[in-house]
Amino acid sequence: MADDIKILVVDDEKIIVRSVQMILKAEGYDIEGASSGKDAILKIEQKNYDLVLTDLMMPEMDGISLIRWLKENRPEVGVVILTGYPSQETIKEALELGIIDYIPKPFTPAVLLDVTLRAIDWLNKKAAIEEKPRKDEFPPSMIEEIDRVIKKYKHKPGSSIPVLQRCQQIVGYLPPEVQKRVAKGLNLSPAQVHSIVSFYSFFTMTPRGDHNIRVCLGTACYVKRIEESLNKIKDELKIDVGGVTEDKKFSIEAVRCLGACGLAPVIVVDEETYGAMTPKKVTEILKNYA
Amino acid sequence: MEKYRANLLLCAGTGCVATGTPRVRETLKAELEKQGLADEIKIVLTGCNGFCAEGPVMLVYPDEIFYQKLTVEEIPKLVEEHFLKGRPYEKLMFKDAEKKTAIPLMNDIPFFKHQILRVLRNKGMIDPDSLEEYIARDGYLATAKALTEMTTEDIIKVIKDSGLRGRGGAGFPTGLKWKFASKSVADQKYMLCNGDEGDPGAFMDRSVMEADPHSVIEGMIIGAKAIGASKGVIYVRAEYPLAVKRLQLAIDKCLEAGLLGENILDSGFDFNLEIYLGAGAFVCGEETALMRSIEGQRGMPRPRPPFPAHKGLWDKPSVLNNVETLAQIAPIIMEGAEWYRTLGTEKSAGTKVFALTGDIKNVGLVEVPMGIPLRRIIYDIGGGINKKNKKFKAVQLGGPSGGCIPEELLDIPVTYEDINKTGAIVGSGGMVVMDEDTCMVSTAKFFLEFTAEESCGKCTPCRVGTRVMLDMLIDICKGQGKKGDIETLLDLSKDIIATSLCGLGQTAPNPILTTIKYFQNEYESHINDHWCKAGICSNLCSFHINEENCKGCGKCLRGCPSNAIVGEKKKPHRVIQEQCVQCRSCYDACPFGAIEIKPTLKKPAEPVTQDEGVTK
C-alpha cells in the first residue's frame, strides 16, 4: 500500500529533507525532496503527489504561499506542515487554508511516521466520501434526460412526484444529486423534494440490483406463507429485504400486494410475475437469472 | 368487419399473463393458421376474467365453453378436437370437485353460477383496448343520455335514489357526495377517481381498470357533468402498469372519438381527464391525503371539515369516487334507480365485488348481491377450504382496517351494517379465507406490521400506538407475552381509535380487536401456556408423532431439514426434540394427520429486540 503513496518533502534545510526521505523510504513510500517553494511547484507540476510535507519559513517562496498555490491548483493534494516555530498566527493561517496536520521540529522518526500515516488515512477517507456517488453512474446523457423531464413538467403544478418517478426510471434510484437537481429545476427546496422521496415507498435512494425481486407481502400471500419463500430468497442471496448482492446482480424489495392474489404467493422478478411460490421454486427461478 | 364463426376470449389480466397467456396465444394463433381456421376463429385478448387461480382461462364464444389452465402443449389437441372436429375438449374443462366430471359451460361452474355481474358486466367479454367493443355492449349510451337528456339534478336524483354507496370502504352514499359538490360554487371543480387500491388482498379495482377501462371513464364523465367539473384525474397505483396502459389508451381513444375533451357529443360540456401515478403509500387511499399527493406533496390527511366537496384538490370543490363505484354509474343511468334496488338490501343496495383469496378452492373475483350470507360466498362460490381435512377458521374482511370473522358468524348477511357489527368492515372487498392452520395472533401481527409501516406519522397515537401494539404482539408470538397484555392491547386500541385523524388510525386496531373478540383463547394459550396451537409461532410449539396414526411412510423423515425424525419403514416414526427446529414441514407433509402440535419444550425465550419481525 505504501508504494502507491507519493510524498514530497519541502525544506530549505537539506538535512531535514534527507532524514525525512530516509525514514519514509524505509517504509516503502515513494518520497522526493525539494529545497524551496518554487522548486516544489516545479516538481508538483511534473508528478501527482498525494501528500506534501512542507516547512513554513523558506527563502524565495515561503510555505504559506506554497500551500495557497496548492489549494488553488492541486486541491486534492494533502498538506502537512513541518515547523520549528509554530506561532499561533501562522498555524491559524495554515489551518484556514486546509492543512491536515503539523509536525513540530525537531521530531522523532516515530512522530513523523505517525503523522504521515494519519494524514494518508484522512486522505483515503476523504476520497471515499467524495467517491460515493460514483461519477460514472451519471453520464451526461442521463443528466440531459433528467433536465428534459424537468423542463417538460416545470410549469405544471404538483409535478414533483411524476418528475421523480421519471428520474428514478432514468437513473434507477434517487441519490441526493438527482434530488437536488430536481429541486433546483422545479423551484423547490431540496428538503421538500427529500420529504416526498422519503414518504413514498416507490422511491428508493439506494441503487437496485440488475434484477430486482419484489416479494408480495399482501394478505393472500401471507396466508399462503410467502415468508418461507422470502426466507429462502434471503438465504440464497445472503442479503436482507432492501439489500443488494455484492455483485449488484440481485436486490430484494418487499411490496404490499401486487394485486395478483389469485396466484398467491407471488414474487415479481423485474417485470415477470411468478405465482404459487415455494422455497423450491425460488432456487429454480434464481438460477434462470444468475 | 369480417365475420367469425367463433371468438376465443382469452384472458389477458395480470394473473393469466403471469401464468402463460402470451405463450398460449402465440401457439393458439399458429395452430389455427396451420389448420386453416384463422379466417373463421378470432382470438380476442380480454381483461381479467376473475377466475385467476385457474389461469390462463379462455371462453369460447358463442358456445360459452370455458377452458382453464391452458398450456402450450395442449393447444394443438384443443384446436383439433374443438375447432376442427367440433368436439369440446374435456381435458381442459373445469372439473366438479366431488364427481370429477367436466363442466363445459361457464355459467354452470359454481364459481360463476351464483354471481350477478353489474360492475364486472364486461369482464372477459370484450377487448379492453377496443372502444368499439365497449360501445357494442351499450357503452357510452348512458353518457349520451346524461349529457343530452338529463339535468344535473336528474343525474344526482337517480344516483341518490339508487342507494349506491361508495365501494372504496367507507360506504358513503355517492349521490349525496355529488349533491354537496354540485352545490358548491367555484370557477373550477374536479372529478377524481381513486384507483390506488392499497388494501392487501383486494384486486377488484385493478381488474376493472384492466378489463373494462371505459366503464370507469364513463362513470367519471357522468359524475363530472353532475357536479360541474371540467377536469378529472384518475389516481392509479404505480404497481398496476397494465391498468395504467389500458386506461391511457382508453382516454386517447375517447379524445379521438369526441367522448372526452371539448364539447362532448356536441352537448357543450367539456371534460378533460388525465392519469396520475401513485407512488406507494397506503394512506393515499384517504381522500384528503390522495388530493395532497396529486398536488405533489407528502400524502398526509388533514382534518375535515372543510370537506373536499367544498375544498378539495387545489382547494377547489372535488369529488373522489372509487373505481368500482364509478363502474356502476352507467347502468344505473340507463336502467334507473329502481332497477338497481332490485338487488341488495334497503340500506346496502346493488352488488359488491369481493376478492376471494386465501385457503379456498376457487380463488378469484366474485360479484354478488349485497345481503347474501358470507357462507354462500365462501362455500357455494368459493367451494370451501382448499385442503382436504382442514377446517375453516376465519375470514378476514376489509384488509388492515377490517377484521376476522369466525365460523359461527358466517350466516350474517353481507351488508355494511351487519359486517360493521362484527367488528370487521366491508371495506374495499378483500375476503381472505383462513383455515385451522392459521395462528390468529400472528395474523393480527401481520396487519399491525402493515399499519405501523404505513402510518403517515401525523397523529402520534397512530404512529407510536401501532408500533407499541406491534411490539407487544411480536413479544407474544415469541413467548414473551405477559399477563395483562390483552387488556393493554384493548385499552390502546380504544385510545388510537378515539384520537386518530383519519381512517387509517381509526381502523388500525380492528384486526386486534376482532381476533381478541373471537379468538381470545389463542392469545391466552400463547401467553399462559406458551402454545401456538397452529404451530406457526416456532418458539411456542413442539412437534410430536402420534404412534397410532403414523403409518411409517417416511414422508416427514425425507422432508425434515434437520434430520430430526427417525424410524424404520412402516413402523411409527419419532421426533428427536433436541434436533427439531420447528419448521413445520413434517406437519404439512404427513398425509395421515399423525403430527401433533404441543406446547413448546423450550424455556421461555430471551428478551427480544424491538425491531424484530418488522419487514423493510
Interface residues (C-beta under 8 A of the other chain):
Chain A: P157 G158 S159 S160 I161 P162 L164 Q165 S195 I196 F199 Y200 S201 F202 F203 L217 G218 T219 A220 C221 Y222 V223 K224 V241 G242 A254 V255 R256 C257 L258 G259 A260 C261 G262 L263 A264 V266 E271 E272 T273 Y274 G275
Chain B: T14 G15 V17 A18 T19 F51 C52 A53 G55 E197 G198 D199 P200 G201 A202 F203 R206 R237 A238 E239 Y240 P241 Y276 L277 G278 A279 G280 A281 F282 S293 I294 E295 G296 Q297 R298 G299 W314 A355 T357 G358 D359 V363 G364 Q396 G399 G430 V432 V433 M434 T438 T443 F446 F447 F450 E454 C456 T615 K616
